[in-house]
Amino acid sequence: MSADLTAGIHDLSVATTQYVLTHETLARQTGADVAKYHKGIGQQSMSVPAADEDIVTMAATAAAPILARHGSDRIRTIVFATETGIDQAKAAGIYVHSLLGMPSATRVVELKQACYSGTAALQFALGLVHRDPSRQVLVIAADSSKYELGSSGEATQGAAAVAMLVAADPALIRLDNTSGLFTADIMDFWRPNYLTTALVDGQESISAYLQAVEGAWKDYTEQGGRSLADFGAFCYHQPFTKMAYKAHRHLLQYHGHDVDEADVVRAVGRTTGYNSVIGNSYTASMYLGLAALLDGSDELTGQSVGFLSYGSGSVAEFFAGDVVPGYRTHLRTDQHRAAIDRRADIDYATYRALHQRSFPTDGGDHATPRETTGPYRLAGLSGHKRIYEPR
Ligand code: CAA
């Protein structure tokens, strides 16, 4: 591995769902004061997948523009990160590989460790690029977060995919080799194979996250990482956007700093624009934070960005990167805003029906209703096989 080689995020593309449920609509149903959602957790609305959308359709929608711009000749690996797996054996990335017509000489694999695995996929990709800088890796993080109807987690659902092209001499973010790591065996959030909704101990999950911030940062400094003052912005995992503020306050307090709220807003405020309207997209969430930061109006060239990736259970990693000069010409800001604006507002009854929808398990032929206006759809199930098609 060459110490001089720079590698990082060369392109980044976001996709989300057909539908959106606002927190006003949810509050009318739950009886909660809407300010609890808007101010308390920092969420305005959440993306809801249509009957014919899932992690594969969102992932293909996010990745297609990357292939259209760069081709697939140099991509020999797809790493798909998710905790909304659709099969216990087959990697979801293989369906994306097929929908996008990628070459057979491709390695495809799926990674899991709650919301952290998008970062595991990125690190996997960086290792491959350092081994052969002529190659690029397609990293996809896609999830649909789902809690039981009527539970306190319900307000923190959402769905999105982020596709990233990882390459040498990247156009967007150069990433450092130094990382801070943390793992602890904690049951703060989990989903047994037989459940379609996650189980969570809400307050325990927040303290587990904060403990992981501290642990990952401590290791990062012990590994010779940069100092806190070097960073212009921090992208935290955002199960709800207020969590990023809590995490940053905690990091400042760990350093013995008095917390100045204006500093906290400066550090994380620009990363929350997409997450506040999309909701928790688990593995994709921190990278939606990066997309919002880059797509915002501030010029970031040369600024250092700190990343804190957290996955319940729990694993965390702190790492850093620099925004590359000229990055603005490579952004997909209009595409990202269009993906958010395309969503159709749904009422609570429609959301509830989608939430309760499940596939029959009899192995028969079951077509899904045509709902998405996106480029790919889940056409149905036949003989226990998921059938995808371009729309
Ligand atoms: N006006 C303004 N603020 C209000 C309010 C009002 N009327 N009513 C309540 N609030 C505030 C509360 O004071 C609280 O703020 P603080 O945290 O700053 O004290 C906030 O709104 C939330 O209120 P509660 O704690 O009473 O809310 P809750 O009990 O309904 O649960 C939650 C909130 C724990 C986040 C819950 O939504 C949940 O369990 N979510 C899923 C788990 C989760 O996201 N955990 C985060 C860490 S784990 C992780 O990051 C991995 C992952 O992706 C899941």
Boltz pocket constraint, residues with backbone or C-beta under 6 A from the ligand:
constraints:
  - pocket:
      binder: B
      contacts: [[A, 33], [A, 35], [A, 36], [A, 37], [A, 39], [A, 40], [A, 41], [A, 115], [A, 152], [A, 153], [A, 154], [A, 155], [A, 156], [A, 188], [A, 189], [A, 200], [A, 201], [A, 202], [A, 203], [A, 205], [A, 206], [A, 209], [A, 237], [A, 238], [A, 239], [A, 240], [A, 243], [A, 280], [A, 282], [A, 310], [A, 311], [A, 312]]
      max_distance: 6.0
